[in-house]
Amino acid sequence: MTDLTEIASPVLGTLDDAGRATLFTDARTANSFAPTPVSDAELSAIWDLAKWAPTAGNSQPLRILYVRTDEGRERLLTHMNEGNRAKTASAPAVAVLAVDTRFHEHIPALLPFRPEMKDAFDADAELRTRTGTFNATLQAGYFILAVRAHGLAAGPMAGFDAAGIDADFFPDGRWHSILVVNIGHPGTNPWFGRLPRLGHEDAVRWE
Amino acid sequence: MTDLTEIASPVLGTLDDAGRATLFTDARTANSFAPTPVSDAELSAIWDLAKWAPTAGNSQPLRILYVRTDEGRERLLTHMNEGNRAKTASAPAVAVLAVDTRFHEHIPALLPFRPEMKDAFDADAELRTRTGTFNATLQAGYFILAVRAHGLAAGPMAGFDAAGIDADFFPDGRWHSILVVNIGHPGTNPWFGRLPRLGHEDAVRWE
């Protein structure tokens, strides 16, 4: 017997082929960018989409620094590995993704029925670092797909001097950079042939 | 002057409102599931979509154990935190997401023009752990959105005994669990009211 006050099971939509192509099957990491600018409104909209995907306890530890000025890009280039500099130099916008090491200060606002979680994270720095890094990295995955959702190419890069970026751009020590993502419209010859993906025999098991 | 052999800048598609709703704006973490089964074909298709999103050096360290049998679910429940057991017990399928600690063995096949990266990771266990964990976590973010792309609800949970799961399900020690994701069609009253998201003033800076 079903309680009539219950909400019936919602039926969910699926992503159509065009959406799958835009986010997954046709999307590619861009290594060069067209000079077409990316507006601040577009960059804001990327976050406004990515922010909805889930994090543990709604903790949302990801932070974003958008670098669009020539001066900012010049500073950022000095911290990139040499093999990544030309790519970042050609990108109209660059996002430095970071974890907020004091993300737990927002918990009373973000998880109003469990405000005491703030104190638990305050008392346990190891738990805080682990939770913050894990969930900010999950959100970095959402962010890359949200860039693509806006018709833009993403170029994520792990090759940079994180301590150098943090000292230069986040001098108060609160944000720690985890990934740099070039953002723009693809340029000429923006990517190589697609590399293979692991098959089920290597990646998936069943129980 | 443009070299005529160059490929012109591709124009990318955008994700429409229905796709944004399915993956981001309307999608919710489900806490209860309908008895409607999820087929092995659906579970396979989730990986076949998620696998296309990018990883550093095409390293793809994420691995997936799909648990669908009653016996497997009973074993898994013993490792879940008490607050997560009822959710997992009601899910028709559960994915244990893991990092392959020897992901680098696939590099000669996945990154054929830089096979020497395998040796670099072989010689530096700290780099290997850091790269594997970071990229598997990015892929966990892609995986959650790929579940939603198939019209299914995801219920990601960090509250479990990882050492217990690893010893029980991955006894050879090669895979390390990082996240457990319930998968199915939402049940009655599957979620609470939506929790707030951080505003731009807290999450975004500009340079």
Interface residues (C-beta under 8 A of the other chain):
Chain A: T2 E6 I7 A8 S9 P10 V11 L12 G13 T14 L15 D16 A18 G19 R20 A21 T22 L23 F24 T25 A27 T29 A34 D40 S44 W47 L49 A50 K51 W52 A53 P54 A56 N58 Q60 L62 R63 I64 L65 Y66 V67 R68 T69 G72 H106 A109 L110 L111 P112 T131 F134 T137 L138 Q139 A140 G141 Y142 I144 L145 A146 R148 A149 H150 G151 L152 A153 A154 P156 A158 F169 I178 H185 P186 G187 T188 N189 P190 L195 P196 R197 L198 H200 D202 A203 V204 R205 W206 E207
Chain B: T2 E6 I7 A8 S9 P10 V11 L12 G13 T14 L15 D16 A18 G19 R20 A21 T22 L23 F24 T25 A27 T29 A34 D40 S44 W47 L49 A50 K51 W52 A53 P54 A56 N58 Q60 L62 R63 I64 L65 Y66 V67 R68 T69 G72 H106 A109 L110 L111 P112 T131 F134 T137 L138 Q139 A140 G141 Y142 I144 L145 A146 R148 A149 H150 G151 L152 A153 A154 P156 A158 F169 I178 H185 P186 G187 T188 N189 P190 L195 P196 R197 L198 H200 D202 A203 V204 R205 W206 E207
